[in-house]
Amino acid sequence: MLEYSLLSPAYRILKDIFSGIRSSKRHLSSSEKIQLRQKWKKEFESELLRRKKEGLRCDVILRDMNRVDNYPETDEKEKGISSWFKVGLMGTYHKGILAGLQWGGLTLDKNANKYRFRNLKENEKGDIKVILIGYIPYENIEAVDWEGDEYGGHPHIYCYFDARKKEPYESLAFCEQKHLNDFPFYTEVADYNSVYKYSKKFKIEYFA
């Protein structure tokens, strides 16, 4: 069995690695979370209302706080989630913002009463049109540049990608769009993980 002396180079290397892993995850107090939620809730709701009234698009760029200098370059060999990408700012929920990732269709298995991805090889149209939404807590947001830059002019939202699987989202879900007084809102249809796992039983692995 290998043993490491507290003074050995191997021990120091391992200590640095584990310290880096621990420090990559932020730990906010309840008070800090409340302050951030109050701060961003007002700002996002106000901006969404303004854009709705002026008929402006709500596309935004999500950027990883720990890789801000990667923009605007892209690395196709990079593993995991990209350091920046475009999403739709669909609205807010009680803890944060709704990031629209992709529109598509789901098929309902009536026998099991479960949703799965539609099978494009079988030309399935799907039973319901949904959007895959990422739920981003306000406390995962560090800063927002509503003006954007010369690369398209989309607002930039700087987030900490330290939530679900090193992403900015605390969860993912398929939602159906509805309207109230001409304002869109989104109701959850199914959790992403449950749909993905059920779809794999039919050898369908891609949402479209």
BALOBA-1460 file (C-alpha; in Angstrom, 3 decimals):
// residues 208
<rec num="1" residu="m" x="0.000" y="0.000" z="0.000"/>
<rec num="2" residu="l" x="1.326" y="3.466" z="-0.920"/>
<rec num="3" residu="e" x="1.859" y="5.964" z="1.845"/>
<rec num="4" residu="y" x="2.679" y="9.650" z="1.465"/>
<rec num="5" residu="s" x="4.860" y="11.615" z="3.865"/>
<rec num="6" residu="l" x="3.422" y="15.019" z="4.767"/>
<rec num="7" residu="l" x="6.596" y="16.562" z="3.411"/>
<rec num="8" residu="s" x="6.953" y="14.472" z="0.248"/>
<rec num="9" residu="p" x="6.509" y="16.052" z="-3.246"/>
<rec num="10" residu="a" x="3.763" y="13.521" z="-4.038"/>
<rec num="11" residu="y" x="1.790" y="14.551" z="-0.971"/>
<rec num="12" residu="r" x="2.101" y="18.245" z="-1.785"/>
<rec num="13" residu="i" x="0.909" y="17.646" z="-5.375"/>
<rec num="14" residu="l" x="-2.141" y="15.706" z="-4.187"/>
<rec num="15" residu="k" x="-2.866" y="18.366" z="-1.561"/>
<rec num="16" residu="d" x="-2.814" y="21.085" z="-4.234"/>
<rec num="17" residu="i" x="-5.132" y="19.072" z="-6.498"/>
<rec num="18" residu="f" x="-7.739" y="18.463" z="-3.790"/>
<rec num="19" residu="s" x="-7.498" y="22.060" z="-2.575"/>
<rec num="20" residu="g" x="-8.212" y="23.206" z="-6.140"/>
<rec num="21" residu="i" x="-11.246" y="20.939" z="-6.362"/>
<rec num="22" residu="r" x="-12.634" y="22.278" z="-3.066"/>
<rec num="23" residu="s" x="-12.019" y="25.903" z="-3.983"/>
<rec num="24" residu="s" x="-13.758" y="25.564" z="-7.369"/>
<rec num="25" residu="k" x="-17.101" y="25.245" z="-5.590"/>
<rec num="26" residu="r" x="-18.364" y="28.441" z="-3.981"/>
<rec num="27" residu="h" x="-20.035" y="28.313" z="-0.593"/>
<rec num="28" residu="l" x="-22.476" y="31.164" z="-0.039"/>
<rec num="29" residu="s" x="-24.266" y="31.907" z="3.188"/>
<rec num="30" residu="s" x="-28.064" y="32.190" z="3.254"/>
<rec num="31" residu="s" x="-27.693" y="35.947" z="3.666"/>
<rec num="32" residu="e" x="-25.462" y="36.202" z="0.590"/>
<rec num="33" residu="k" x="-27.927" y="34.177" z="-1.476"/>
<rec num="34" residu="i" x="-30.846" y="36.389" z="-0.445"/>
<rec num="35" residu="q" x="-28.929" y="39.554" z="-1.305"/>
<rec num="36" residu="l" x="-28.054" y="38.250" z="-4.760"/>
<rec num="37" residu="r" x="-31.596" y="37.054" z="-5.416"/>
<rec num="38" residu="q" x="-33.057" y="40.427" z="-4.471"/>
<rec num="39" residu="k" x="-30.489" y="42.275" z="-6.563"/>
<rec num="40" residu="w" x="-30.893" y="40.278" z="-9.775"/>
<rec num="41" residu="k" x="-34.637" y="39.598" z="-9.521"/>
<rec num="42" residu="k" x="-35.463" y="43.298" z="-9.885"/>
<rec num="43" residu="e" x="-32.999" y="43.857" z="-12.694"/>
<rec num="44" residu="f" x="-33.976" y="40.867" z="-14.817"/>
<rec num="45" residu="e" x="-37.728" y="41.347" z="-14.429"/>
<rec num="46" residu="s" x="-37.385" y="45.016" z="-15.372"/>
<rec num="47" residu="e" x="-35.238" y="44.253" z="-18.411"/>
<rec num="48" residu="l" x="-37.530" y="41.469" z="-19.625"/>
<rec num="49" residu="l" x="-40.547" y="43.771" z="-19.343"/>
<rec num="50" residu="r" x="-38.744" y="46.512" z="-21.273"/>
<rec num="51" residu="r" x="-37.728" y="44.138" z="-24.044"/>
<rec num="52" residu="k" x="-41.249" y="42.765" z="-24.285"/>
<rec num="53" residu="k" x="-42.746" y="46.259" z="-24.628"/>
<rec num="54" residu="e" x="-40.165" y="47.288" z="-27.246"/>
<rec num="55" residu="g" x="-40.437" y="44.034" z="-29.177"/>
<rec num="56" residu="l" x="-36.764" y="43.166" z="-28.684"/>
<rec num="57" residu="r" x="-35.297" y="39.692" z="-28.896"/>
<rec num="58" residu="c" x="-34.141" y="38.050" z="-25.689"/>
<rec num="59" residu="d" x="-31.089" y="36.141" z="-26.885"/>
<rec num="60" residu="v" x="-28.143" y="36.353" z="-24.483"/>
<rec num="61" residu="i" x="-24.622" y="34.981" z="-24.178"/>
<rec num="62" residu="l" x="-23.832" y="32.907" z="-21.087"/>
<rec num="63" residu="r" x="-20.182" y="33.117" z="-20.076"/>
<rec num="64" residu="d" x="-18.180" y="31.134" z="-17.551"/>
<rec num="65" residu="m" x="-16.582" y="33.383" z="-14.920"/>
<rec num="66" residu="n" x="-13.584" y="31.071" z="-14.659"/>
<rec num="67" residu="r" x="-12.900" y="31.193" z="-18.414"/>
<rec num="68" residu="v" x="-13.782" y="34.766" z="-19.350"/>
<rec num="69" residu="d" x="-10.673" y="35.214" z="-21.501"/>
<rec num="70" residu="n" x="-11.684" y="32.329" z="-23.793"/>
<rec num="71" residu="y" x="-14.260" y="34.564" z="-25.496"/>
<rec num="72" residu="p" x="-14.785" y="34.974" z="-28.439"/>
<rec num="73" residu="e" x="-12.624" y="31.998" z="-29.400"/>
<rec num="74" residu="t" x="-13.979" y="28.453" z="-29.415"/>
<rec num="75" residu="d" x="-12.090" y="25.230" z="-28.820"/>
<rec num="76" residu="e" x="-13.718" y="22.264" z="-30.551"/>
<rec num="77" residu="k" x="-11.402" y="19.889" z="-28.683"/>
<rec num="78" residu="e" x="-12.484" y="21.207" z="-25.296"/>
<rec num="79" residu="k" x="-14.336" y="18.610" z="-23.232"/>
<rec num="80" residu="g" x="-17.519" y="19.428" z="-21.369"/>
<rec num="81" residu="i" x="-19.624" y="22.541" z="-21.642"/>
<rec num="82" residu="s" x="-18.308" y="25.476" z="-23.673"/>
<rec num="83" residu="s" x="-17.001" y="28.563" z="-21.869"/>
<rec num="84" residu="w" x="-19.647" y="30.680" z="-23.660"/>
<rec num="85" residu="f" x="-22.762" y="30.060" z="-25.746"/>
<rec num="86" residu="k" x="-26.037" y="31.703" z="-26.792"/>
<rec num="87" residu="v" x="-29.374" y="30.913" z="-25.133"/>
<rec num="88" residu="g" x="-32.816" y="32.469" z="-25.001"/>
<rec num="89" residu="l" x="-33.696" y="34.447" z="-21.881"/>
<rec num="90" residu="m" x="-37.213" y="33.070" z="-21.506"/>
<rec num="91" residu="g" x="-38.201" y="34.510" z="-18.142"/>
<rec num="92" residu="t" x="-37.645" y="34.119" z="-14.419"/>
<rec num="93" residu="y" x="-38.630" y="31.728" z="-11.653"/>
<rec num="94" residu="h" x="-38.590" y="32.130" z="-7.882"/>
<rec num="95" residu="k" x="-34.839" y="31.503" z="-7.614"/>
<rec num="96" residu="g" x="-33.426" y="32.757" z="-10.897"/>
<rec num="97" residu="i" x="-33.674" y="32.941" z="-14.669"/>
<rec num="98" residu="l" x="-34.887" y="30.528" z="-17.336"/>
<rec num="99" residu="a" x="-32.381" y="29.802" z="-20.119"/>
<rec num="100" residu="g" x="-33.981" y="28.398" z="-23.273"/>
<rec num="101" residu="l" x="-31.588" y="25.859" z="-24.772"/>
<rec num="102" residu="q" x="-33.483" y="24.083" z="-27.559"/>
<rec num="103" residu="w" x="-36.970" y="23.686" z="-29.020"/>
<rec num="104" residu="g" x="-38.203" y="20.263" z="-30.034"/>
<rec num="105" residu="g" x="-40.863" y="17.614" z="-29.588"/>
<rec num="106" residu="l" x="-41.559" y="14.792" z="-27.152"/>
<rec num="107" residu="t" x="-43.583" y="11.637" z="-27.660"/>
<rec num="108" residu="l" x="-45.840" y="10.323" z="-24.911"/>
<rec num="109" residu="d" x="-45.734" y="6.576" z="-24.238"/>
<rec num="110" residu="k" x="-49.357" y="6.166" z="-23.180"/>
<rec num="111" residu="n" x="-48.822" y="2.691" z="-21.704"/>
<rec num="112" residu="a" x="-46.118" y="3.895" z="-19.314"/>
<rec num="113" residu="n" x="-47.384" y="7.496" z="-19.161"/>
<rec num="114" residu="k" x="-43.823" y="8.690" z="-19.771"/>
<rec num="115" residu="y" x="-42.299" y="11.077" z="-22.288"/>
<rec num="116" residu="r" x="-39.378" y="10.244" z="-24.561"/>
<rec num="117" residu="f" x="-37.582" y="11.990" z="-27.408"/>
<rec num="118" residu="r" x="-39.441" y="11.737" z="-30.691"/>
<rec num="119" residu="n" x="-37.948" y="9.261" z="-33.172"/>
<rec num="120" residu="l" x="-36.940" y="11.227" z="-36.258"/>
<rec num="121" residu="k" x="-35.923" y="8.027" z="-38.074"/>
<rec num="122" residu="e" x="-39.579" y="6.999" z="-37.870"/>
<rec num="123" residu="n" x="-40.694" y="10.517" z="-38.864"/>
<rec num="124" residu="e" x="-42.409" y="11.043" z="-35.528"/>
<rec num="125" residu="k" x="-43.806" y="14.543" z="-35.118"/>
<rec num="126" residu="g" x="-44.114" y="14.180" z="-31.354"/>
<rec num="127" residu="d" x="-47.123" y="14.724" z="-29.121"/>
<rec num="128" residu="i" x="-46.042" y="18.015" z="-27.580"/>
<rec num="129" residu="k" x="-43.806" y="20.922" z="-28.544"/>
<rec num="130" residu="v" x="-41.447" y="21.821" z="-25.728"/>
<rec num="131" residu="i" x="-38.349" y="23.839" z="-24.967"/>
<rec num="132" residu="l" x="-35.443" y="22.508" z="-22.942"/>
<rec num="133" residu="i" x="-34.890" y="25.024" z="-20.151"/>
<rec num="134" residu="g" x="-31.955" y="25.428" z="-17.793"/>
<rec num="135" residu="y" x="-32.788" y="26.882" z="-14.382"/>
<rec num="136" residu="i" x="-30.013" y="29.290" z="-13.346"/>
<rec num="137" residu="p" x="-30.149" y="30.542" z="-9.738"/>
<rec num="138" residu="y" x="-29.540" y="34.270" z="-9.263"/>
<rec num="139" residu="e" x="-26.611" y="33.476" z="-6.969"/>
<rec num="140" residu="n" x="-24.817" y="31.826" z="-9.894"/>
<rec num="141" residu="i" x="-24.730" y="35.196" z="-11.689"/>
<rec num="142" residu="e" x="-21.795" y="37.536" z="-11.105"/>
<rec num="143" residu="a" x="-22.407" y="40.326" z="-13.628"/>
<rec num="144" residu="v" x="-24.498" y="41.314" z="-16.660"/>
<rec num="145" residu="d" x="-23.551" y="43.480" z="-19.633"/>
<rec num="146" residu="w" x="-26.875" y="44.394" z="-21.250"/>
<rec num="147" residu="e" x="-25.199" y="46.296" z="-24.111"/>
<rec num="148" residu="g" x="-23.209" y="43.335" z="-25.425"/>
<rec num="149" residu="d" x="-20.323" y="43.834" z="-27.840"/>
<rec num="150" residu="e" x="-19.415" y="44.001" z="-31.516"/>
<rec num="151" residu="y" x="-20.026" y="40.262" z="-31.982"/>
<rec num="152" residu="g" x="-23.798" y="40.430" z="-32.430"/>
<rec num="153" residu="g" x="-24.772" y="42.864" z="-29.682"/>
<rec num="154" residu="h" x="-26.323" y="40.222" z="-27.406"/>
<rec num="155" residu="p" x="-26.272" y="40.879" z="-23.650"/>
<rec num="156" residu="h" x="-23.615" y="38.911" z="-21.764"/>
<rec num="157" residu="i" x="-24.459" y="37.130" z="-18.517"/>
<rec num="158" residu="y" x="-21.406" y="36.104" z="-16.509"/>
<rec num="159" residu="c" x="-22.124" y="32.973" z="-14.475"/>
<rec num="160" residu="y" x="-20.343" y="30.513" z="-12.246"/>
<rec num="161" residu="f" x="-20.437" y="27.099" z="-13.897"/>
<rec num="162" residu="d" x="-20.286" y="25.256" z="-10.576"/>
<rec num="163" residu="a" x="-23.758" y="23.765" z="-10.325"/>
<rec num="164" residu="r" x="-25.084" y="20.629" z="-12.053"/>
<rec num="165" residu="k" x="-22.183" y="18.840" z="-13.858"/>
<rec num="166" residu="k" x="-20.066" y="22.013" z="-13.902"/>
<rec num="167" residu="e" x="-22.876" y="23.914" z="-15.615"/>
<rec num="168" residu="p" x="-24.642" y="27.127" z="-14.532"/>
<rec num="169" residu="y" x="-28.004" y="25.310" z="-14.186"/>
<rec num="170" residu="e" x="-29.303" y="23.783" z="-10.979"/>
<rec num="171" residu="s" x="-31.637" y="21.616" z="-13.093"/>
<rec num="172" residu="l" x="-32.900" y="20.994" z="-16.629"/>
<rec num="173" residu="a" x="-36.503" y="20.389" z="-17.670"/>
<rec num="174" residu="f" x="-38.715" y="20.265" z="-20.738"/>
<rec num="175" residu="c" x="-41.371" y="22.974" z="-20.613"/>
<rec num="176" residu="e" x="-44.430" y="23.928" z="-22.624"/>
<rec num="177" residu="q" x="-44.931" y="27.557" z="-23.580"/>
<rec num="178" residu="k" x="-48.268" y="29.160" z="-22.668"/>
<rec num="179" residu="h" x="-49.537" y="32.732" z="-22.704"/>
<rec num="180" residu="l" x="-51.322" y="35.004" z="-20.258"/>
<rec num="181" residu="n" x="-52.326" y="38.479" z="-21.497"/>
<rec num="182" residu="d" x="-49.874" y="38.093" z="-24.395"/>
<rec num="183" residu="f" x="-47.012" y="37.325" z="-22.013"/>
<rec num="184" residu="p" x="-45.394" y="33.897" z="-22.429"/>
<rec num="185" residu="f" x="-44.770" y="31.641" z="-19.454"/>
<rec num="186" residu="y" x="-43.485" y="28.086" z="-19.165"/>
<rec num="187" residu="t" x="-44.881" y="25.061" z="-17.371"/>
<rec num="188" residu="e" x="-42.726" y="22.029" z="-16.688"/>
<rec num="189" residu="v" x="-43.688" y="18.885" z="-18.595"/>
<rec num="190" residu="a" x="-40.918" y="16.500" z="-17.583"/>
<rec num="191" residu="d" x="-37.499" y="16.413" z="-15.975"/>
<rec num="192" residu="y" x="-34.638" y="16.144" z="-18.481"/>
<rec num="193" residu="n" x="-32.913" y="13.193" z="-16.812"/>
<rec num="194" residu="s" x="-36.045" y="11.049" z="-16.663"/>
<rec num="195" residu="v" x="-36.845" y="11.691" z="-20.350"/>
<rec num="196" residu="y" x="-33.253" y="11.020" z="-21.408"/>
<rec num="197" residu="k" x="-33.060" y="7.729" z="-19.503"/>
<rec num="198" residu="y" x="-36.420" y="6.534" z="-20.837"/>
<rec num="199" residu="s" x="-35.472" y="7.487" z="-24.400"/>
<rec num="200" residu="k" x="-32.302" y="5.385" z="-24.193"/>
<rec num="201" residu="k" x="-34.461" y="2.275" z="-23.763"/>
<rec num="202" residu="f" x="-35.676" y="2.916" z="-27.310"/>
<rec num="203" residu="k" x="-32.129" y="3.699" z="-28.488"/>
<rec num="204" residu="i" x="-33.079" y="7.343" z="-29.053"/>
<rec num="205" residu="e" x="-30.439" y="9.598" z="-27.526"/>
<rec num="206" residu="y" x="-31.002" y="12.989" z="-29.140"/>
<rec num="207" residu="f" x="-33.650" y="15.592" z="-28.469"/>
<rec num="208" residu="a" x="-34.933" y="17.301" z="-31.623"/>
